[in-house]
Amino acid sequence: MNYRSPAEAVAAESASMPAFVPGSSYSGQPILLTECGGIAFAVDGGGWGYTTAEEPEEFLASYRQLIEAIVGTPAVQGFCYTQLTDVEQEINGLTTFERVPKVDTHRLREITELPRP
């Protein structure tokens, strides 16, 4: 998918779903990534995610790469990282199922607050 401009972002179909229901169209609304992330990082065993990280530094590097791509895309005004916590077999949270941070939260915040170029 390409999000270099609002027109390209709105034209992209995520999971074969159009951005607007029939009869509606883009008229300058903020463009948000409402689900992104999916970096599987198991601190207590196996599970599922879109990509995987074996160590905290690898997770942080993948997270930084994702955030840099988002903030480097002028068409996108915001995002929602999915997911905050691990859930059942999905180990792509920023914390474990028990809400224990998987990596240094200060470093996560530093990356999340990267300025736009």
Phi and psi restraints in degrees (range 20) as a CNS / XPLOR table:
assign (resid 1 and name C) (resid 2 and name N)
       (resid 2 and name CA) (resid 2 and name C) 1.0 -124.5 20.0 2
assign (resid 2 and name N) (resid 2 and name CA)
       (resid 2 and name C) (resid 3 and name N) 1.0 126.5 20.0 2
assign (resid 2 and name C) (resid 3 and name N)
       (resid 3 and name CA) (resid 3 and name C) 1.0 -123.3 20.0 2
assign (resid 3 and name N) (resid 3 and name CA)
       (resid 3 and name C) (resid 4 and name N) 1.0 34.1 20.0 2
assign (resid 3 and name C) (resid 4 and name N)
       (resid 4 and name CA) (resid 4 and name C) 1.0 -68.5 20.0 2
assign (resid 4 and name N) (resid 4 and name CA)
       (resid 4 and name C) (resid 5 and name N) 1.0 -27.5 20.0 2
assign (resid 4 and name C) (resid 5 and name N)
       (resid 5 and name CA) (resid 5 and name C) 1.0 -138.4 20.0 2
assign (resid 5 and name N) (resid 5 and name CA)
       (resid 5 and name C) (resid 6 and name N) 1.0 159.2 20.0 2
assign (resid 5 and name C) (resid 6 and name N)
       (resid 6 and name CA) (resid 6 and name C) 1.0 -56.6 20.0 2
assign (resid 6 and name N) (resid 6 and name CA)
       (resid 6 and name C) (resid 7 and name N) 1.0 -39.6 20.0 2
assign (resid 6 and name C) (resid 7 and name N)
       (resid 7 and name CA) (resid 7 and name C) 1.0 -62.4 20.0 2
assign (resid 7 and name N) (resid 7 and name CA)
       (resid 7 and name C) (resid 8 and name N) 1.0 -42.4 20.0 2
assign (resid 7 and name C) (resid 8 and name N)
       (resid 8 and name CA) (resid 8 and name C) 1.0 -68.4 20.0 2
assign (resid 8 and name N) (resid 8 and name CA)
       (resid 8 and name C) (resid 9 and name N) 1.0 -39.0 20.0 2
assign (resid 8 and name C) (resid 9 and name N)
       (resid 9 and name CA) (resid 9 and name C) 1.0 -64.6 20.0 2
assign (resid 9 and name N) (resid 9 and name CA)
       (resid 9 and name C) (resid 10 and name N) 1.0 -42.9 20.0 2
assign (resid 9 and name C) (resid 10 and name N)
       (resid 10 and name CA) (resid 10 and name C) 1.0 -70.6 20.0 2
assign (resid 10 and name N) (resid 10 and name CA)
       (resid 10 and name C) (resid 11 and name N) 1.0 -32.1 20.0 2
assign (resid 10 and name C) (resid 11 and name N)
       (resid 11 and name CA) (resid 11 and name C) 1.0 -73.9 20.0 2
assign (resid 11 and name N) (resid 11 and name CA)
       (resid 11 and name C) (resid 12 and name N) 1.0 -23.8 20.0 2
assign (resid 11 and name C) (resid 12 and name N)
       (resid 12 and name CA) (resid 12 and name C) 1.0 -68.6 20.0 2
assign (resid 12 and name N) (resid 12 and name CA)
       (resid 12 and name C) (resid 13 and name N) 1.0 139.0 20.0 2
assign (resid 12 and name C) (resid 13 and name N)
       (resid 13 and name CA) (resid 13 and name C) 1.0 -112.2 20.0 2
assign (resid 13 and name N) (resid 13 and name CA)
       (resid 13 and name C) (resid 14 and name N) 1.0 109.1 20.0 2
assign (resid 13 and name C) (resid 14 and name N)
       (resid 14 and name CA) (resid 14 and name C) 1.0 -80.2 20.0 2
assign (resid 14 and name N) (resid 14 and name CA)
       (resid 14 and name C) (resid 15 and name N) 1.0 128.0 20.0 2
assign (resid 14 and name C) (resid 15 and name N)
       (resid 15 and name CA) (resid 15 and name C) 1.0 53.1 20.0 2
assign (resid 15 and name N) (resid 15 and name CA)
       (resid 15 and name C) (resid 16 and name N) 1.0 36.9 20.0 2
assign (resid 15 and name C) (resid 16 and name N)
       (resid 16 and name CA) (resid 16 and name C) 1.0 60.1 20.0 2
assign (resid 16 and name N) (resid 16 and name CA)
       (resid 16 and name C) (resid 17 and name N) 1.0 26.0 20.0 2
assign (resid 16 and name C) (resid 17 and name N)
       (resid 17 and name CA) (resid 17 and name C) 1.0 -111.8 20.0 2
assign (resid 17 and name N) (resid 17 and name CA)
       (resid 17 and name C) (resid 18 and name N) 1.0 126.5 20.0 2
assign (resid 17 and name C) (resid 18 and name N)
       (resid 18 and name CA) (resid 18 and name C) 1.0 -68.2 20.0 2
assign (resid 18 and name N) (resid 18 and name CA)
       (resid 18 and name C) (resid 19 and name N) 1.0 155.3 20.0 2
assign (resid 18 and name C) (resid 19 and name N)
       (resid 19 and name CA) (resid 19 and name C) 1.0 -68.5 20.0 2
assign (resid 19 and name N) (resid 19 and name CA)
       (resid 19 and name C) (resid 20 and name N) 1.0 -27.0 20.0 2
assign (resid 19 and name C) (resid 20 and name N)
       (resid 20 and name CA) (resid 20 and name C) 1.0 -128.7 20.0 2
assign (resid 20 and name N) (resid 20 and name CA)
       (resid 20 and name C) (resid 21 and name N) 1.0 149.1 20.0 2
assign (resid 20 and name C) (resid 21 and name N)
       (resid 21 and name CA) (resid 21 and name C) 1.0 -72.9 20.0 2
assign (resid 21 and name N) (resid 21 and name CA)
       (resid 21 and name C) (resid 22 and name N) 1.0 155.2 20.0 2
assign (resid 21 and name C) (resid 22 and name N)
       (resid 22 and name CA) (resid 22 and name C) 1.0 -53.0 20.0 2
assign (resid 22 and name N) (resid 22 and name CA)
       (resid 22 and name C) (resid 23 and name N) 1.0 135.6 20.0 2
assign (resid 22 and name C) (resid 23 and name N)
       (resid 23 and name CA) (resid 23 and name C) 1.0 95.3 20.0 2
assign (resid 23 and name N) (resid 23 and name CA)
       (resid 23 and name C) (resid 24 and name N) 1.0 -11.8 20.0 2
assign (resid 23 and name C) (resid 24 and name N)
       (resid 24 and name CA) (resid 24 and name C) 1.0 -111.8 20.0 2
assign (resid 24 and name N) (resid 24 and name CA)
       (resid 24 and name C) (resid 25 and name N) 1.0 158.3 20.0 2
assign (resid 24 and name C) (resid 25 and name N)
       (resid 25 and name CA) (resid 25 and name C) 1.0 -152.5 20.0 2
assign (resid 25 and name N) (resid 25 and name CA)
       (resid 25 and name C) (resid 26 and name N) 1.0 169.8 20.0 2
assign (resid 25 and name C) (resid 26 and name N)
       (resid 26 and name CA) (resid 26 and name C) 1.0 -75.0 20.0 2
assign (resid 26 and name N) (resid 26 and name CA)
       (resid 26 and name C) (resid 27 and name N) 1.0 130.1 20.0 2
assign (resid 26 and name C) (resid 27 and name N)
       (resid 27 and name CA) (resid 27 and name C) 1.0 -140.0 20.0 2
assign (resid 27 and name N) (resid 27 and name CA)
       (resid 27 and name C) (resid 28 and name N) 1.0 40.8 20.0 2
assign (resid 27 and name C) (resid 28 and name N)
       (resid 28 and name CA) (resid 28 and name C) 1.0 96.2 20.0 2
assign (resid 28 and name N) (resid 28 and name CA)
       (resid 28 and name C) (resid 29 and name N) 1.0 6.3 20.0 2
assign (resid 28 and name C) (resid 29 and name N)
       (resid 29 and name CA) (resid 29 and name C) 1.0 -61.0 20.0 2
assign (resid 29 and name N) (resid 29 and name CA)
       (resid 29 and name C) (resid 30 and name N) 1.0 151.9 20.0 2
assign (resid 29 and name C) (resid 30 and name N)
       (resid 30 and name CA) (resid 30 and name C) 1.0 -61.0 20.0 2
assign (resid 30 and name N) (resid 30 and name CA)
       (resid 30 and name C) (resid 31 and name N) 1.0 141.6 20.0 2
assign (resid 30 and name C) (resid 31 and name N)
       (resid 31 and name CA) (resid 31 and name C) 1.0 -101.1 20.0 2
assign (resid 31 and name N) (resid 31 and name CA)
       (resid 31 and name C) (resid 32 and name N) 1.0 123.1 20.0 2
assign (resid 31 and name C) (resid 32 and name N)
       (resid 32 and name CA) (resid 32 and name C) 1.0 -121.1 20.0 2
assign (resid 32 and name N) (resid 32 and name CA)
       (resid 32 and name C) (resid 33 and name N) 1.0 141.9 20.0 2
assign (resid 32 and name C) (resid 33 and name N)
       (resid 33 and name CA) (resid 33 and name C) 1.0 -89.0 20.0 2
assign (resid 33 and name N) (resid 33 and name CA)
       (resid 33 and name C) (resid 34 and name N) 1.0 107.6 20.0 2
assign (resid 33 and name C) (resid 34 and name N)
       (resid 34 and name CA) (resid 34 and name C) 1.0 -90.1 20.0 2
assign (resid 34 and name N) (resid 34 and name CA)
       (resid 34 and name C) (resid 35 and name N) 1.0 -1.2 20.0 2
assign (resid 34 and name C) (resid 35 and name N)
       (resid 35 and name CA) (resid 35 and name C) 1.0 -157.4 20.0 2
assign (resid 35 and name N) (resid 35 and name CA)
       (resid 35 and name C) (resid 36 and name N) 1.0 116.1 20.0 2
assign (resid 35 and name C) (resid 36 and name N)
       (resid 36 and name CA) (resid 36 and name C) 1.0 -149.1 20.0 2
assign (resid 36 and name N) (resid 36 and name CA)
       (resid 36 and name C) (resid 37 and name N) 1.0 160.5 20.0 2
assign (resid 36 and name C) (resid 37 and name N)
       (resid 37 and name CA) (resid 37 and name C) 1.0 123.4 20.0 2
assign (resid 37 and name N) (resid 37 and name CA)
       (resid 37 and name C) (resid 38 and name N) 1.0 -123.1 20.0 2
assign (resid 37 and name C) (resid 38 and name N)
       (resid 38 and name CA) (resid 38 and name C) 1.0 79.9 20.0 2
assign (resid 38 and name N) (resid 38 and name CA)
       (resid 38 and name C) (resid 39 and name N) 1.0 25.6 20.0 2
assign (resid 38 and name C) (resid 39 and name N)
       (resid 39 and name CA) (resid 39 and name C) 1.0 -86.6 20.0 2
assign (resid 39 and name N) (resid 39 and name CA)
       (resid 39 and name C) (resid 40 and name N) 1.0 106.5 20.0 2
assign (resid 39 and name C) (resid 40 and name N)
       (resid 40 and name CA) (resid 40 and name C) 1.0 -73.3 20.0 2
assign (resid 40 and name N) (resid 40 and name CA)
       (resid 40 and name C) (resid 41 and name N) 1.0 123.8 20.0 2
assign (resid 40 and name C) (resid 41 and name N)
       (resid 41 and name CA) (resid 41 and name C) 1.0 -140.5 20.0 2
assign (resid 41 and name N) (resid 41 and name CA)
       (resid 41 and name C) (resid 42 and name N) 1.0 101.1 20.0 2
assign (resid 41 and name C) (resid 42 and name N)
       (resid 42 and name CA) (resid 42 and name C) 1.0 -90.0 20.0 2
assign (resid 42 and name N) (resid 42 and name CA)
       (resid 42 and name C) (resid 43 and name N) 1.0 119.0 20.0 2
assign (resid 42 and name C) (resid 43 and name N)
       (resid 43 and name CA) (resid 43 and name C) 1.0 -95.5 20.0 2
assign (resid 43 and name N) (resid 43 and name CA)
       (resid 43 and name C) (resid 44 and name N) 1.0 -15.9 20.0 2
assign (resid 43 and name C) (resid 44 and name N)
       (resid 44 and name CA) (resid 44 and name C) 1.0 -129.7 20.0 2
assign (resid 44 and name N) (resid 44 and name CA)
       (resid 44 and name C) (resid 45 and name N) 1.0 27.9 20.0 2
assign (resid 44 and name C) (resid 45 and name N)
       (resid 45 and name CA) (resid 45 and name C) 1.0 128.5 20.0 2
assign (resid 45 and name N) (resid 45 and name CA)
       (resid 45 and name C) (resid 46 and name N) 1.0 -165.0 20.0 2
assign (resid 45 and name C) (resid 46 and name N)
       (resid 46 and name CA) (resid 46 and name C) 1.0 -80.5 20.0 2
assign (resid 46 and name N) (resid 46 and name CA)
       (resid 46 and name C) (resid 47 and name N) 1.0 176.8 20.0 2
assign (resid 46 and name C) (resid 47 and name N)
       (resid 47 and name CA) (resid 47 and name C) 1.0 164.0 20.0 2
assign (resid 47 and name N) (resid 47 and name CA)
       (resid 47 and name C) (resid 48 and name N) 1.0 -158.2 20.0 2
assign (resid 47 and name C) (resid 48 and name N)
       (resid 48 and name CA) (resid 48 and name C) 1.0 -130.9 20.0 2
assign (resid 48 and name N) (resid 48 and name CA)
       (resid 48 and name C) (resid 49 and name N) 1.0 148.3 20.0 2
assign (resid 48 and name C) (resid 49 and name N)
       (resid 49 and name CA) (resid 49 and name C) 1.0 -169.3 20.0 2
assign (resid 49 and name N) (resid 49 and name CA)
       (resid 49 and name C) (resid 50 and name N) 1.0 170.1 20.0 2
assign (resid 49 and name C) (resid 50 and name N)
       (resid 50 and name CA) (resid 50 and name C) 1.0 -73.6 20.0 2
assign (resid 50 and name N) (resid 50 and name CA)
       (resid 50 and name C) (resid 51 and name N) 1.0 -40.2 20.0 2
assign (resid 50 and name C) (resid 51 and name N)
       (resid 51 and name CA) (resid 51 and name C) 1.0 -129.0 20.0 2
assign (resid 51 and name N) (resid 51 and name CA)
       (resid 51 and name C) (resid 52 and name N) 1.0 170.1 20.0 2
assign (resid 51 and name C) (resid 52 and name N)
       (resid 52 and name CA) (resid 52 and name C) 1.0 -128.7 20.0 2
assign (resid 52 and name N) (resid 52 and name CA)
       (resid 52 and name C) (resid 53 and name N) 1.0 153.4 20.0 2
assign (resid 52 and name C) (resid 53 and name N)
       (resid 53 and name CA) (resid 53 and name C) 1.0 -133.1 20.0 2
assign (resid 53 and name N) (resid 53 and name CA)
       (resid 53 and name C) (resid 54 and name N) 1.0 136.9 20.0 2
assign (resid 53 and name C) (resid 54 and name N)
       (resid 54 and name CA) (resid 54 and name C) 1.0 -95.4 20.0 2
assign (resid 54 and name N) (resid 54 and name CA)
       (resid 54 and name C) (resid 55 and name N) 1.0 -25.8 20.0 2
assign (resid 54 and name C) (resid 55 and name N)
       (resid 55 and name CA) (resid 55 and name C) 1.0 -133.1 20.0 2
assign (resid 55 and name N) (resid 55 and name CA)
       (resid 55 and name C) (resid 56 and name N) 1.0 158.3 20.0 2
assign (resid 55 and name C) (resid 56 and name N)
       (resid 56 and name CA) (resid 56 and name C) 1.0 -54.8 20.0 2
assign (resid 56 and name N) (resid 56 and name CA)
       (resid 56 and name C) (resid 57 and name N) 1.0 -42.6 20.0 2
assign (resid 56 and name C) (resid 57 and name N)
       (resid 57 and name CA) (resid 57 and name C) 1.0 -64.1 20.0 2
assign (resid 57 and name N) (resid 57 and name CA)
       (resid 57 and name C) (resid 58 and name N) 1.0 -36.0 20.0 2
assign (resid 57 and name C) (resid 58 and name N)
       (resid 58 and name CA) (resid 58 and name C) 1.0 -67.4 20.0 2
assign (resid 58 and name N) (resid 58 and name CA)
       (resid 58 and name C) (resid 59 and name N) 1.0 -40.3 20.0 2
assign (resid 58 and name C) (resid 59 and name N)
       (resid 59 and name CA) (resid 59 and name C) 1.0 -61.4 20.0 2
assign (resid 59 and name N) (resid 59 and name CA)
       (resid 59 and name C) (resid 60 and name N) 1.0 -48.6 20.0 2
assign (resid 59 and name C) (resid 60 and name N)
       (resid 60 and name CA) (resid 60 and name C) 1.0 -62.7 20.0 2
assign (resid 60 and name N) (resid 60 and name CA)
       (resid 60 and name C) (resid 61 and name N) 1.0 -37.0 20.0 2
assign (resid 60 and name C) (resid 61 and name N)
       (resid 61 and name CA) (resid 61 and name C) 1.0 -64.9 20.0 2
assign (resid 61 and name N) (resid 61 and name CA)
       (resid 61 and name C) (resid 62 and name N) 1.0 -42.8 20.0 2
assign (resid 61 and name C) (resid 62 and name N)
       (resid 62 and name CA) (resid 62 and name C) 1.0 -65.9 20.0 2
assign (resid 62 and name N) (resid 62 and name CA)
       (resid 62 and name C) (resid 63 and name N) 1.0 -41.8 20.0 2
assign (resid 62 and name C) (resid 63 and name N)
       (resid 63 and name CA) (resid 63 and name C) 1.0 -63.2 20.0 2
assign (resid 63 and name N) (resid 63 and name CA)
       (resid 63 and name C) (resid 64 and name N) 1.0 -43.5 20.0 2
assign (resid 63 and name C) (resid 64 and name N)
       (resid 64 and name CA) (resid 64 and name C) 1.0 -60.9 20.0 2
assign (resid 64 and name N) (resid 64 and name CA)
       (resid 64 and name C) (resid 65 and name N) 1.0 -43.6 20.0 2
assign (resid 64 and name C) (resid 65 and name N)
       (resid 65 and name CA) (resid 65 and name C) 1.0 -59.7 20.0 2
assign (resid 65 and name N) (resid 65 and name CA)
       (resid 65 and name C) (resid 66 and name N) 1.0 -42.9 20.0 2
assign (resid 65 and name C) (resid 66 and name N)
       (resid 66 and name CA) (resid 66 and name C) 1.0 -63.3 20.0 2
assign (resid 66 and name N) (resid 66 and name CA)
       (resid 66 and name C) (resid 67 and name N) 1.0 -48.5 20.0 2
assign (resid 66 and name C) (resid 67 and name N)
       (resid 67 and name CA) (resid 67 and name C) 1.0 -66.1 20.0 2
assign (resid 67 and name N) (resid 67 and name CA)
       (resid 67 and name C) (resid 68 and name N) 1.0 -39.6 20.0 2
assign (resid 67 and name C) (resid 68 and name N)
       (resid 68 and name CA) (resid 68 and name C) 1.0 -59.8 20.0 2
assign (resid 68 and name N) (resid 68 and name CA)
       (resid 68 and name C) (resid 69 and name N) 1.0 -39.5 20.0 2
assign (resid 68 and name C) (resid 69 and name N)
       (resid 69 and name CA) (resid 69 and name C) 1.0 -65.6 20.0 2
assign (resid 69 and name N) (resid 69 and name CA)
       (resid 69 and name C) (resid 70 and name N) 1.0 -40.2 20.0 2
assign (resid 69 and name C) (resid 70 and name N)
       (resid 70 and name CA) (resid 70 and name C) 1.0 -67.3 20.0 2
assign (resid 70 and name N) (resid 70 and name CA)
       (resid 70 and name C) (resid 71 and name N) 1.0 -51.1 20.0 2
assign (resid 70 and name C) (resid 71 and name N)
       (resid 71 and name CA) (resid 71 and name C) 1.0 -70.8 20.0 2
assign (resid 71 and name N) (resid 71 and name CA)
       (resid 71 and name C) (resid 72 and name N) 1.0 -19.0 20.0 2
assign (resid 71 and name C) (resid 72 and name N)
       (resid 72 and name CA) (resid 72 and name C) 1.0 -84.4 20.0 2
assign (resid 72 and name N) (resid 72 and name CA)
       (resid 72 and name C) (resid 73 and name N) 1.0 3.3 20.0 2
assign (resid 72 and name C) (resid 73 and name N)
       (resid 73 and name CA) (resid 73 and name C) 1.0 -109.5 20.0 2
assign (resid 73 and name N) (resid 73 and name CA)
       (resid 73 and name C) (resid 74 and name N) 1.0 102.2 20.0 2
assign (resid 73 and name C) (resid 74 and name N)
       (resid 74 and name CA) (resid 74 and name C) 1.0 -59.8 20.0 2
assign (resid 74 and name N) (resid 74 and name CA)
       (resid 74 and name C) (resid 75 and name N) 1.0 -26.4 20.0 2
assign (resid 74 and name C) (resid 75 and name N)
       (resid 75 and name CA) (resid 75 and name C) 1.0 -70.9 20.0 2
assign (resid 75 and name N) (resid 75 and name CA)
       (resid 75 and name C) (resid 76 and name N) 1.0 -24.1 20.0 2
assign (resid 75 and name C) (resid 76 and name N)
       (resid 76 and name CA) (resid 76 and name C) 1.0 -95.0 20.0 2
assign (resid 76 and name N) (resid 76 and name CA)
       (resid 76 and name C) (resid 77 and name N) 1.0 125.1 20.0 2
assign (resid 76 and name C) (resid 77 and name N)
       (resid 77 and name CA) (resid 77 and name C) 1.0 -98.5 20.0 2
assign (resid 77 and name N) (resid 77 and name CA)
       (resid 77 and name C) (resid 78 and name N) 1.0 -13.3 20.0 2
assign (resid 77 and name C) (resid 78 and name N)
       (resid 78 and name CA) (resid 78 and name C) 1.0 -168.9 20.0 2
assign (resid 78 and name N) (resid 78 and name CA)
       (resid 78 and name C) (resid 79 and name N) 1.0 169.9 20.0 2
assign (resid 78 and name C) (resid 79 and name N)
       (resid 79 and name CA) (resid 79 and name C) 1.0 -151.4 20.0 2
assign (resid 79 and name N) (resid 79 and name CA)
       (resid 79 and name C) (resid 80 and name N) 1.0 160.9 20.0 2
assign (resid 79 and name C) (resid 80 and name N)
       (resid 80 and name CA) (resid 80 and name C) 1.0 -125.0 20.0 2
assign (resid 80 and name N) (resid 80 and name CA)
       (resid 80 and name C) (resid 81 and name N) 1.0 114.3 20.0 2
assign (resid 80 and name C) (resid 81 and name N)
       (resid 81 and name CA) (resid 81 and name C) 1.0 -74.9 20.0 2
assign (resid 81 and name N) (resid 81 and name CA)
       (resid 81 and name C) (resid 82 and name N) 1.0 130.3 20.0 2
assign (resid 81 and name C) (resid 82 and name N)
       (resid 82 and name CA) (resid 82 and name C) 1.0 -117.0 20.0 2
assign (resid 82 and name N) (resid 82 and name CA)
       (resid 82 and name C) (resid 83 and name N) 1.0 112.8 20.0 2
assign (resid 82 and name C) (resid 83 and name N)
       (resid 83 and name CA) (resid 83 and name C) 1.0 -135.0 20.0 2
assign (resid 83 and name N) (resid 83 and name CA)
       (resid 83 and name C) (resid 84 and name N) 1.0 163.1 20.0 2
assign (resid 83 and name C) (resid 84 and name N)
       (resid 84 and name CA) (resid 84 and name C) 1.0 -65.1 20.0 2
assign (resid 84 and name N) (resid 84 and name CA)
       (resid 84 and name C) (resid 85 and name N) 1.0 -45.3 20.0 2
assign (resid 84 and name C) (resid 85 and name N)
       (resid 85 and name CA) (resid 85 and name C) 1.0 -124.0 20.0 2
assign (resid 85 and name N) (resid 85 and name CA)
       (resid 85 and name C) (resid 86 and name N) 1.0 156.7 20.0 2
assign (resid 85 and name C) (resid 86 and name N)
       (resid 86 and name CA) (resid 86 and name C) 1.0 -64.0 20.0 2
assign (resid 86 and name N) (resid 86 and name CA)
       (resid 86 and name C) (resid 87 and name N) 1.0 144.9 20.0 2
assign (resid 86 and name C) (resid 87 and name N)
       (resid 87 and name CA) (resid 87 and name C) 1.0 -136.6 20.0 2
assign (resid 87 and name N) (resid 87 and name CA)
       (resid 87 and name C) (resid 88 and name N) 1.0 118.1 20.0 2
assign (resid 87 and name C) (resid 88 and name N)
       (resid 88 and name CA) (resid 88 and name C) 1.0 49.3 20.0 2
assign (resid 88 and name N) (resid 88 and name CA)
       (resid 88 and name C) (resid 89 and name N) 1.0 -119.7 20.0 2
assign (resid 88 and name C) (resid 89 and name N)
       (resid 89 and name CA) (resid 89 and name C) 1.0 -82.9 20.0 2
assign (resid 89 and name N) (resid 89 and name CA)
       (resid 89 and name C) (resid 90 and name N) 1.0 -11.3 20.0 2
assign (resid 89 and name C) (resid 90 and name N)
       (resid 90 and name CA) (resid 90 and name C) 1.0 -83.4 20.0 2
assign (resid 90 and name N) (resid 90 and name CA)
       (resid 90 and name C) (resid 91 and name N) 1.0 115.3 20.0 2
assign (resid 90 and name C) (resid 91 and name N)
       (resid 91 and name CA) (resid 91 and name C) 1.0 -109.9 20.0 2
assign (resid 91 and name N) (resid 91 and name CA)
       (resid 91 and name C) (resid 92 and name N) 1.0 34.6 20.0 2
assign (resid 91 and name C) (resid 92 and name N)
       (resid 92 and name CA) (resid 92 and name C) 1.0 -103.4 20.0 2
assign (resid 92 and name N) (resid 92 and name CA)
       (resid 92 and name C) (resid 93 and name N) 1.0 23.0 20.0 2
assign (resid 92 and name C) (resid 93 and name N)
       (resid 93 and name CA) (resid 93 and name C) 1.0 -83.5 20.0 2
assign (resid 93 and name N) (resid 93 and name CA)
       (resid 93 and name C) (resid 94 and name N) 1.0 166.1 20.0 2
assign (resid 93 and name C) (resid 94 and name N)
       (resid 94 and name CA) (resid 94 and name C) 1.0 -80.7 20.0 2
assign (resid 94 and name N) (resid 94 and name CA)
       (resid 94 and name C) (resid 95 and name N) 1.0 -18.5 20.0 2
assign (resid 94 and name C) (resid 95 and name N)
       (resid 95 and name CA) (resid 95 and name C) 1.0 -127.9 20.0 2
assign (resid 95 and name N) (resid 95 and name CA)
       (resid 95 and name C) (resid 96 and name N) 1.0 165.6 20.0 2
assign (resid 95 and name C) (resid 96 and name N)
       (resid 96 and name CA) (resid 96 and name C) 1.0 -73.2 20.0 2
assign (resid 96 and name N) (resid 96 and name CA)
       (resid 96 and name C) (resid 97 and name N) 1.0 174.6 20.0 2
assign (resid 96 and name C) (resid 97 and name N)
       (resid 97 and name CA) (resid 97 and name C) 1.0 -55.6 20.0 2
assign (resid 97 and name N) (resid 97 and name CA)
       (resid 97 and name C) (resid 98 and name N) 1.0 -33.9 20.0 2
assign (resid 97 and name C) (resid 98 and name N)
       (resid 98 and name CA) (resid 98 and name C) 1.0 -84.0 20.0 2
assign (resid 98 and name N) (resid 98 and name CA)
       (resid 98 and name C) (resid 99 and name N) 1.0 6.6 20.0 2
assign (resid 98 and name C) (resid 99 and name N)
       (resid 99 and name CA) (resid 99 and name C) 1.0 72.3 20.0 2
assign (resid 99 and name N) (resid 99 and name CA)
       (resid 99 and name C) (resid 100 and name N) 1.0 29.3 20.0 2
assign (resid 99 and name C) (resid 100 and name N)
       (resid 100 and name CA) (resid 100 and name C) 1.0 -94.0 20.0 2
assign (resid 100 and name N) (resid 100 and name CA)
       (resid 100 and name C) (resid 101 and name N) 1.0 125.0 20.0 2
assign (resid 100 and name C) (resid 101 and name N)
       (resid 101 and name CA) (resid 101 and name C) 1.0 -57.5 20.0 2
assign (resid 101 and name N) (resid 101 and name CA)
       (resid 101 and name C) (resid 102 and name N) 1.0 137.8 20.0 2
assign (resid 101 and name C) (resid 102 and name N)
       (resid 102 and name CA) (resid 102 and name C) 1.0 -83.1 20.0 2
assign (resid 102 and name N) (resid 102 and name CA)
       (resid 102 and name C) (resid 103 and name N) 1.0 -27.6 20.0 2
assign (resid 102 and name C) (resid 103 and name N)
       (resid 103 and name CA) (resid 103 and name C) 1.0 -136.7 20.0 2
assign (resid 103 and name N) (resid 103 and name CA)
       (resid 103 and name C) (resid 104 and name N) 1.0 171.6 20.0 2
assign (resid 103 and name C) (resid 104 and name N)
       (resid 104 and name CA) (resid 104 and name C) 1.0 -58.3 20.0 2
assign (resid 104 and name N) (resid 104 and name CA)
       (resid 104 and name C) (resid 105 and name N) 1.0 117.7 20.0 2
assign (resid 104 and name C) (resid 105 and name N)
       (resid 105 and name CA) (resid 105 and name C) 1.0 -68.1 20.0 2
assign (resid 105 and name N) (resid 105 and name CA)
       (resid 105 and name C) (resid 106 and name N) 1.0 -27.6 20.0 2
assign (resid 105 and name C) (resid 106 and name N)
       (resid 106 and name CA) (resid 106 and name C) 1.0 -65.9 20.0 2
assign (resid 106 and name N) (resid 106 and name CA)
       (resid 106 and name C) (resid 107 and name N) 1.0 -38.3 20.0 2
assign (resid 106 and name C) (resid 107 and name N)
       (resid 107 and name CA) (resid 107 and name C) 1.0 -70.2 20.0 2
assign (resid 107 and name N) (resid 107 and name CA)
       (resid 107 and name C) (resid 108 and name N) 1.0 -38.3 20.0 2
assign (resid 107 and name C) (resid 108 and name N)
       (resid 108 and name CA) (resid 108 and name C) 1.0 -59.3 20.0 2
assign (resid 108 and name N) (resid 108 and name CA)
       (resid 108 and name C) (resid 109 and name N) 1.0 -46.1 20.0 2
assign (resid 108 and name C) (resid 109 and name N)
       (resid 109 and name CA) (resid 109 and name C) 1.0 -62.7 20.0 2
assign (resid 109 and name N) (resid 109 and name CA)
       (resid 109 and name C) (resid 110 and name N) 1.0 -43.7 20.0 2
assign (resid 109 and name C) (resid 110 and name N)
       (resid 110 and name CA) (resid 110 and name C) 1.0 -57.0 20.0 2
assign (resid 110 and name N) (resid 110 and name CA)
       (resid 110 and name C) (resid 111 and name N) 1.0 -43.3 20.0 2
assign (resid 110 and name C) (resid 111 and name N)
       (resid 111 and name CA) (resid 111 and name C) 1.0 -69.6 20.0 2
assign (resid 111 and name N) (resid 111 and name CA)
       (resid 111 and name C) (resid 112 and name N) 1.0 -45.1 20.0 2
assign (resid 111 and name C) (resid 112 and name N)
       (resid 112 and name CA) (resid 112 and name C) 1.0 -61.0 20.0 2
assign (resid 112 and name N) (resid 112 and name CA)
       (resid 112 and name C) (resid 113 and name N) 1.0 -30.9 20.0 2
assign (resid 112 and name C) (resid 113 and name N)
       (resid 113 and name CA) (resid 113 and name C) 1.0 -93.9 20.0 2
assign (resid 113 and name N) (resid 113 and name CA)
       (resid 113 and name C) (resid 114 and name N) 1.0 18.7 20.0 2
assign (resid 113 and name C) (resid 114 and name N)
       (resid 114 and name CA) (resid 114 and name C) 1.0 -55.1 20.0 2
assign (resid 114 and name N) (resid 114 and name CA)
       (resid 114 and name C) (resid 115 and name N) 1.0 134.3 20.0 2
assign (resid 114 and name C) (resid 115 and name N)
       (resid 115 and name CA) (resid 115 and name C) 1.0 -75.0 20.0 2
assign (resid 115 and name N) (resid 115 and name CA)
       (resid 115 and name C) (resid 116 and name N) 1.0 156.8 20.0 2
assign (resid 115 and name C) (resid 116 and name N)
       (resid 116 and name CA) (resid 116 and name C) 1.0 -68.6 20.0 2
assign (resid 116 and name N) (resid 116 and name CA)
       (resid 116 and name C) (resid 117 and name N) 1.0 143.1 20.0 2
